[in-house]
Amino acid sequence: MNSEKRMIVRPFLLPLALALFAARCSDHMGAPPTAVPPSLAQAPHLLRWARASQPQFSVSGAISSPVGNSGIRADLSGGGLSLAQYTASFWAVRGEQRSVQINYLSSTGDTSAQFLQLTTADPAYVPGLGDLAAGDSVLITVTIDPVNIKVSLEPTGLLFGEPARLQLSYGGADGDLNGDGVVDSADAYIESQLLGLWYREGADSAWERIPALQSLADQSFTSALAHFCEYAVSW
């Protein structure tokens, strides 16, 4: 594979694509329910973590408990994210850029690569609490699925003025993307042509693909989020 970074979406088109998705997502939150098209009723092929070992994670700058309205909270075990919880939290503040980064650890635990980076600057509305004023904060929690390359972001339905930025890597996935027992050109085709970032509002909702910038070199997708729900790398 070419070592140079390959972008599936042209960089100059990404802001427009993400803006359109953000607007569509925001509109969808208040839209009446509609029938699910047959093409969306079928679940996509969710990527799974490599079968060699149970996935392990670490959180950049993690602390054992929140301090005021700053920092990151994580359930820590052996210097990494708790395998029982798979969760990490941080305080997002309206008008301030805040972020959390979760790294995926190798099976030996001596090397790591970025799995997730979430950056927020404008949380605007919290379900059940209402609008946030400048300087108000909300505790954001990231929960990682231990089987699939999938995360849940809470509080569910949190709305943003300026969209949040999510980067999700699939570098820890099983290379056999089509499940035929071998890693070959078919898997390379799936990665470069079919793979994407998907979301759904909840367990009873259909998965939908969203605009995202893919980097084959980093094996990641980056997208703008207008609100929180579930996100997965799928095809």
C-alpha positions as CSV (number, residue, x, y, z in Angstrom):
1,M,0.0,0.0,0.0
2,N,1.3,3.4,-0.8
3,S,2.8,5.0,2.3
4,E,1.5,8.5,1.3
5,K,-1.7,9.5,3.0
6,R,-4.7,8.8,0.6
7,M,-7.9,10.8,1.1
8,I,-11.1,9.2,-0.1
9,V,-12.9,12.5,0.1
10,R,-11.2,15.5,-1.5
11,P,-10.0,17.8,1.3
12,F,-11.5,21.0,-0.2
13,L,-14.9,19.3,-0.3
14,L,-14.9,18.0,3.3
15,P,-16.1,21.2,5.0
16,L,-19.1,21.4,2.7
17,A,-19.9,17.7,3.1
18,L,-19.6,17.8,6.9
19,A,-21.6,21.0,7.1
20,L,-24.4,19.4,5.1
21,F,-24.3,16.3,7.4
22,A,-24.4,18.5,10.5
23,A,-27.4,20.4,9.2
24,R,-29.2,17.1,8.2
25,C,-28.4,15.6,11.6
26,S,-29.8,18.6,13.5
27,D,-32.9,18.6,11.4
28,H,-33.4,14.9,11.9
29,M,-33.5,15.3,15.7
30,G,-36.8,17.2,15.5
31,A,-38.3,15.4,12.5
32,P,-41.3,13.1,12.8
33,P,-40.5,9.4,12.5
34,T,-40.7,8.0,9.0
35,A,-40.6,4.5,7.5
36,V,-37.1,3.0,7.3
37,P,-36.1,2.4,3.6
38,P,-35.4,-1.3,2.9
39,S,-31.7,-0.5,2.1
40,L,-31.2,0.9,5.6
41,A,-33.1,-1.9,7.4
42,Q,-30.2,-4.2,7.0
43,A,-27.4,-3.7,9.4
44,P,-24.0,-3.0,7.9
45,H,-20.9,-5.2,8.4
46,L,-19.4,-3.8,11.6
47,L,-15.7,-4.2,11.8
48,R,-14.5,-6.3,14.8
49,W,-11.5,-6.0,17.0
50,A,-8.6,-8.5,16.1
51,R,-9.3,-11.8,17.7
52,A,-5.7,-12.3,19.0
53,S,-6.5,-10.7,22.4
54,Q,-9.0,-8.6,24.3
55,P,-8.6,-5.0,23.3
56,Q,-6.9,-2.6,25.7
57,F,-6.8,1.1,25.8
58,S,-5.2,4.1,27.5
59,V,-6.4,7.7,27.8
60,S,-4.1,10.6,27.2
61,G,-3.9,12.8,30.2
62,A,-6.3,10.7,32.2
63,I,-6.9,11.3,35.9
64,S,-8.7,9.1,38.4
65,S,-11.5,11.7,39.1
66,P,-12.7,15.0,37.8
67,V,-11.2,18.2,39.1
68,G,-13.7,21.1,38.9
69,N,-14.8,21.6,35.3
70,S,-11.6,20.5,33.7
71,G,-9.6,17.3,32.9
72,I,-10.5,13.8,31.9
73,R,-12.0,11.1,34.0
74,A,-11.4,7.5,33.3
75,D,-11.8,4.1,35.0
76,L,-8.2,3.0,35.1
77,S,-6.7,-0.5,35.4
78,G,-3.0,-1.1,35.0
79,G,-2.5,2.3,33.4
80,G,-5.2,1.7,30.8
81,L,-8.9,2.0,30.4
82,S,-10.8,-0.4,32.6
83,L,-11.6,-3.6,30.6
84,A,-14.8,-3.9,32.6
85,Q,-16.1,-0.5,31.9
86,Y,-14.5,0.6,28.5
87,T,-15.5,4.2,29.4
88,A,-13.8,7.6,29.7
89,S,-15.3,11.0,30.4
90,F,-14.3,14.6,30.2
91,W,-15.9,18.0,30.8
92,A,-16.9,19.9,27.7
93,V,-17.3,23.7,28.1
94,R,-19.2,26.0,25.8
95,G,-16.8,28.5,24.3
96,E,-13.7,26.4,25.1
97,Q,-12.0,23.7,23.1
98,R,-11.8,20.5,25.0
99,S,-10.8,17.0,23.8
100,V,-10.1,13.4,24.8
101,Q,-7.8,10.9,23.1
102,I,-8.0,7.2,23.6
103,N,-5.2,5.0,22.4
104,Y,-5.3,1.4,21.4
105,L,-2.7,-0.8,23.0
106,S,-0.8,-3.6,21.3
107,S,-1.3,-7.2,22.7
108,T,2.1,-6.8,24.6
109,G,1.1,-3.4,25.9
110,D,4.4,-1.8,24.9
111,T,3.1,0.2,21.9
112,S,-0.1,2.1,21.2
113,A,-1.8,3.9,18.4
114,Q,-4.6,6.4,18.4
115,F,-8.1,4.9,18.3
116,L,-10.3,7.9,19.1
117,Q,-10.0,11.7,19.3
118,L,-13.1,13.7,20.2
119,T,-12.9,17.5,20.2
120,T,-15.7,19.9,21.3
121,A,-15.9,23.7,21.6
122,D,-19.6,24.5,21.5
123,P,-22.0,22.2,23.4
124,A,-25.2,24.1,23.1
125,Y,-28.1,22.0,24.4
126,V,-28.3,19.1,27.0
127,P,-31.5,16.9,26.9
128,G,-33.3,17.3,30.2
129,L,-31.3,20.4,31.2
130,G,-31.8,22.9,28.3
131,D,-29.5,25.4,26.7
132,L,-26.0,26.0,27.9
133,A,-24.6,29.5,28.3
134,A,-21.0,30.5,27.6
135,G,-18.8,28.9,30.2
136,D,-21.4,26.2,31.2
137,S,-20.1,22.6,31.1
138,V,-21.4,19.1,30.5
139,L,-19.8,15.8,31.3
140,I,-19.3,13.8,28.1
141,T,-18.8,10.0,28.2
142,V,-17.3,7.8,25.6
143,T,-18.1,4.1,25.8
144,I,-16.2,1.6,23.6
145,D,-17.7,-1.6,22.3
146,P,-15.3,-4.5,23.3
147,V,-16.3,-6.6,20.2
148,N,-16.9,-4.2,17.3
149,I,-15.2,-0.9,16.2
150,K,-18.0,1.1,17.7
151,V,-18.5,3.8,20.3
152,S,-21.4,5.4,22.1
153,L,-21.2,9.1,22.9
154,E,-23.3,10.5,25.8
155,P,-25.3,12.3,26.8
156,T,-27.4,11.0,23.9
157,G,-28.9,13.8,21.9
158,L,-26.5,16.5,23.1
159,L,-26.6,19.2,20.5
160,F,-23.7,21.4,19.3
161,G,-23.7,24.9,17.8
162,E,-20.3,24.4,16.1
163,P,-20.1,20.7,15.3
164,A,-17.8,18.5,17.4
165,R,-15.0,16.6,15.6
166,L,-14.7,12.9,15.8
167,Q,-11.7,10.9,14.5
168,L,-12.1,7.1,14.8
169,S,-9.4,4.6,13.8
170,Y,-9.9,1.0,12.7
171,G,-6.2,0.0,12.9
172,G,-7.0,-2.5,15.7
173,A,-9.5,-4.4,13.6
174,D,-9.3,-7.9,12.2
175,G,-7.7,-7.6,8.8
176,D,-10.0,-10.2,7.4
177,L,-12.8,-7.7,6.6
178,N,-15.0,-10.0,4.7
179,G,-14.7,-13.0,7.1
180,D,-13.5,-15.5,4.5
181,G,-10.5,-16.6,6.6
182,V,-7.7,-14.9,4.7
183,V,-6.4,-11.3,4.3
184,D,-6.2,-10.6,0.6
185,S,-7.0,-8.2,-2.2
186,A,-10.7,-8.5,-1.4
187,D,-10.2,-7.0,2.0
188,A,-8.0,-4.2,0.5
189,Y,-10.9,-3.4,-1.9
190,I,-13.4,-3.3,1.0
191,E,-11.1,-0.9,2.9
192,S,-10.5,1.5,0.0
193,Q,-14.0,1.4,-1.7
194,L,-16.7,0.2,0.7
195,L,-15.6,1.1,4.3
196,G,-17.2,4.1,5.9
197,L,-18.3,5.8,9.2
198,W,-21.9,5.0,10.2
199,Y,-24.3,6.2,12.9
200,R,-27.6,5.3,14.5
201,E,-29.8,7.0,17.0
202,G,-30.4,3.9,19.2
203,A,-30.8,0.2,19.2
204,D,-34.2,0.5,17.5
205,S,-32.9,2.8,14.7
206,A,-31.4,1.9,11.4
207,W,-27.7,2.5,10.7
208,E,-26.9,5.3,8.2
209,R,-23.6,6.2,6.6
210,I,-22.3,9.7,7.2
211,P,-19.9,12.0,5.3
212,A,-16.4,11.4,6.6
213,L,-12.8,11.9,5.5
214,Q,-10.9,8.6,5.2
215,S,-7.1,8.3,5.6
216,L,-5.8,4.9,4.4
217,A,-2.4,5.7,5.9
218,D,-3.8,6.3,9.4
219,Q,-6.7,3.8,8.9
220,S,-9.1,6.4,10.3
221,F,-12.3,8.4,9.5
222,T,-12.9,12.0,10.6
223,S,-16.4,13.6,10.7
224,A,-18.3,16.5,12.2
225,L,-21.0,15.7,14.7
226,A,-24.1,17.9,15.2
227,H,-25.3,15.7,18.1
228,F,-24.4,12.5,20.0
229,C,-25.4,8.9,19.3
230,E,-23.7,5.6,18.3
231,Y,-20.9,5.6,15.7
232,A,-19.1,2.6,14.0
233,V,-16.7,1.8,11.2
234,S,-18.6,-0.5,8.8
235,W,-19.2,-1.5,5.2
